[in-house]
Amino acid sequence: MGEPARLQLKVRHYEVDQYGHVNHAQYVHYLEVARIEALDALGLSLAEMRRQGYLILAADLFVKYLAPARSGDTLDIVTYVREVRGARSIWIQEIRETTSQRLLVTAEVTGAFATEDGRPARVPASFRKKLSALCVPGAAIAQGK
């Protein structure tokens, strides 16, 4: 069983909307940055995967917004892989405000592996082995209040 990847980001003033909190679309960007950083830490950068003839594409994204973040807040983003099977991987992510550890966002992302021409491709054994470092089988999305 693996361990989740962790990333801290600080909310910048231009990521805040007219309501004074982080715009919902910005959270999707934060989640993507955290997944890419997690892959990089495993030696599976997007560039390295592409050199080997593979892409990982977000095929499905479910995001639940629980509480707002504001300019200047520091966010903890936790990223792990629940499952790798066939041509897909299921990623679970949480965003919390660092000081209070208040849960702000949860997400489940399906990553689809494909060849350069867009055809589905089984996750290569070498990728699967590296992804196992993030694998927490059967993990569930955190429930916020």
One Martini backbone bead per residue (centre of mass of N, CA, C, O) as a GRO file, in nm:
protein
  145
    1MET     BB    1   0.098   0.035   0.020
    2GLY     BB    2   0.062   0.364  -0.013
    3GLU     BB    3   0.116   0.719  -0.046
    4PRO     BB    4   0.036   1.027  -0.042
    5ALA     BB    5   0.043   1.320  -0.194
    6ARG     BB    6   0.188   1.652  -0.127
    7LEU     BB    7   0.058   1.996  -0.151
    8GLN     BB    8   0.142   2.343  -0.150
    9LEU     BB    9  -0.072   2.637  -0.177
   10LYS     BB   10  -0.114   2.975  -0.268
   11VAL     BB   11  -0.341   3.214  -0.277
   12ARG     BB   12  -0.412   3.433  -0.527
   13HIS     BB   13  -0.568   3.723  -0.602
   14TYR     BB   14  -0.645   3.630  -0.913
   15GLU     BB   15  -0.825   3.365  -0.799
   16VAL     BB   16  -1.044   3.567  -0.720
   17ASP     BB   17  -1.361   3.655  -0.703
   18GLN     BB   18  -1.637   3.868  -0.653
   19TYR     BB   19  -1.690   3.698  -0.368
   20GLY     BB   20  -1.387   3.638  -0.232
   21HIS     BB   21  -1.325   3.363  -0.379
   22VAL     BB   22  -1.241   3.089  -0.516
   23ASN     BB   23  -1.272   2.981  -0.814
   24HIS     BB   24  -1.390   2.686  -0.926
   25ALA     BB   25  -1.184   2.648  -1.166
   26GLN     BB   26  -0.920   2.669  -0.997
   27TYR     BB   27  -0.936   2.394  -0.854
   28VAL     BB   28  -0.878   2.226  -1.106
   29HIS     BB   29  -0.593   2.331  -1.132
   30TYR     BB   30  -0.484   2.240  -0.860
   31LEU     BB   31  -0.535   1.938  -0.911
   32GLU     BB   32  -0.352   1.911  -1.157
   33VAL     BB   33  -0.090   2.002  -1.029
   34ALA     BB   34  -0.083   1.773  -0.817
   35ARG     BB   35  -0.072   1.535  -1.017
   36ILE     BB   36   0.185   1.621  -1.167
   37GLU     BB   37   0.369   1.628  -0.917
   38ALA     BB   38   0.329   1.332  -0.842
   39LEU     BB   39   0.444   1.216  -1.102
   40ASP     BB   40   0.721   1.348  -1.090
   41ALA     BB   41   0.807   1.210  -0.815
   42LEU     BB   42   0.795   0.916  -0.976
   43GLY     BB   43   0.910   0.959  -1.280
   44LEU     BB   44   0.617   1.059  -1.444
   45SER     BB   45   0.624   1.256  -1.652
   46LEU     BB   46   0.471   1.375  -1.921
   47ALA     BB   47   0.727   1.368  -2.098
   48GLU     BB   48   0.807   1.074  -2.040
   49MET     BB   49   0.551   0.940  -2.139
   50ARG     BB   50   0.570   1.054  -2.427
   51ARG     BB   51   0.842   0.922  -2.502
   52GLN     BB   52   0.681   0.633  -2.463
   53GLY     BB   53   0.378   0.690  -2.603
   54TYR     BB   54   0.212   0.845  -2.366
   55LEU     BB   55  -0.101   0.928  -2.214
   56ILE     BB   56  -0.279   1.133  -1.970
   57LEU     BB   57  -0.630   1.158  -1.928
   58ALA     BB   58  -0.907   1.335  -1.849
   59ALA     BB   59  -1.225   1.164  -1.841
   60ASP     BB   60  -1.306   1.231  -1.534
   61LEU     BB   61  -1.492   1.472  -1.313
   62PHE     BB   62  -1.536   1.505  -0.955
   63VAL     BB   63  -1.665   1.788  -0.773
   64LYS     BB   64  -1.659   1.909  -0.430
   65TYR     BB   65  -1.793   2.193  -0.274
   66LEU     BB   66  -1.762   2.305   0.075
   67ALA     BB   67  -1.549   2.554   0.085
   68PRO     BB   68  -1.385   2.847   0.103
   69ALA     BB   69  -1.128   3.029  -0.042
   70ARG     BB   70  -0.873   3.278   0.011
   71SER     BB   71  -0.675   3.518  -0.006
   72GLY     BB   72  -0.367   3.376   0.130
   73ASP     BB   73  -0.423   3.101   0.148
   74THR     BB   74  -0.329   2.780   0.252
   75LEU     BB   75  -0.294   2.472   0.071
   76ASP     BB   76  -0.381   2.130   0.097
   77ILE     BB   77  -0.285   1.860  -0.124
   78VAL     BB   78  -0.428   1.543  -0.173
   79THR     BB   79  -0.286   1.249  -0.346
   80TYR     BB   80  -0.439   0.951  -0.488
   81VAL     BB   81  -0.461   0.604  -0.571
   82ARG     BB   82  -0.713   0.360  -0.594
   83GLU     BB   83  -0.682   0.269  -0.913
   84VAL     BB   84  -0.549   0.016  -1.148
   85ARG     BB   85  -0.702  -0.046  -1.476
   86GLY     BB   86  -0.598  -0.104  -1.759
   87ALA     BB   87  -0.653   0.232  -1.892
   88ARG     BB   88  -0.695   0.313  -1.580
   89SER     BB   89  -0.732   0.573  -1.325
   90ILE     BB   90  -0.799   0.647  -0.978
   91TRP     BB   91  -0.840   0.967  -0.832
   92ILE     BB   92  -0.781   1.119  -0.512
   93GLN     BB   93  -0.890   1.440  -0.369
   94GLU     BB   94  -0.777   1.706  -0.142
   95ILE     BB   95  -0.876   2.022   0.005
   96ARG     BB   96  -0.706   2.224   0.249
   97GLU     BB   97  -0.676   2.426   0.505
   98THR     BB   98  -0.397   2.447   0.682
   99THR     BB   99  -0.462   2.559   0.969
  100SER     BB  100  -0.758   2.406   1.009
  101GLN     BB  101  -0.824   2.159   0.805
  102ARG     BB  102  -1.039   2.240   0.621
  103LEU     BB  103  -1.267   2.116   0.405
  104LEU     BB  104  -1.316   2.218   0.059
  105VAL     BB  105  -1.227   1.970  -0.141
  106THR     BB  106  -1.338   1.713  -0.364
  107ALA     BB  107  -1.200   1.437  -0.574
  108GLU     BB  108  -1.263   1.253  -0.885
  109VAL     BB  109  -1.033   1.093  -1.116
  110THR     BB  110  -1.010   0.988  -1.449
  111GLY     BB  111  -0.742   0.817  -1.593
  112ALA     BB  112  -0.643   0.797  -1.933
  113PHE     BB  113  -0.476   0.582  -2.129
  114ALA     BB  114  -0.271   0.668  -2.420
  115THR     BB  115  -0.188   0.720  -2.723
  116GLU     BB  116  -0.093   0.961  -2.941
  117ASP     BB  117  -0.371   0.884  -3.117
  118GLY     BB  118  -0.594   0.815  -2.868
  119ARG     BB  119  -0.565   0.531  -2.783
  120PRO     BB  120  -0.621   0.299  -2.580
  121ALA     BB  121  -0.405   0.201  -2.293
  122ARG     BB  122  -0.243   0.014  -2.112
  123VAL     BB  123  -0.087   0.013  -1.829
  124PRO     BB  124   0.220   0.003  -1.782
  125ALA     BB  125   0.414  -0.173  -1.571
  126SER     BB  126   0.609   0.063  -1.499
  127PHE     BB  127   0.381   0.257  -1.414
  128ARG     BB  128   0.235   0.081  -1.208
  129LYS     BB  129   0.470   0.064  -1.012
  130LYS     BB  130   0.489   0.369  -0.953
  131LEU     BB  131   0.184   0.414  -0.870
  132SER     BB  132   0.189   0.234  -0.609
  133ALA     BB  133   0.298   0.468  -0.419
  134LEU     BB  134  -0.022   0.597  -0.435
  135CYS     BB  135  -0.174   0.343  -0.342
  136VAL     BB  136  -0.524   0.327  -0.205
  137PRO     BB  137  -0.717   0.088  -0.161
  138GLY     BB  138  -1.057   0.172  -0.116
  139ALA     BB  139  -1.069   0.459  -0.107
  140ALA     BB  140  -1.234   0.745   0.015
  141ILE     BB  141  -1.410   1.013   0.015
  142ALA     BB  142  -1.431   1.277   0.187
  143GLN     BB  143  -1.640   1.414   0.440
  144GLY     BB  144  -1.816   1.706   0.465
  145LYS     BB  145  -1.965   2.005   0.652
   0.00000   0.00000   0.00000
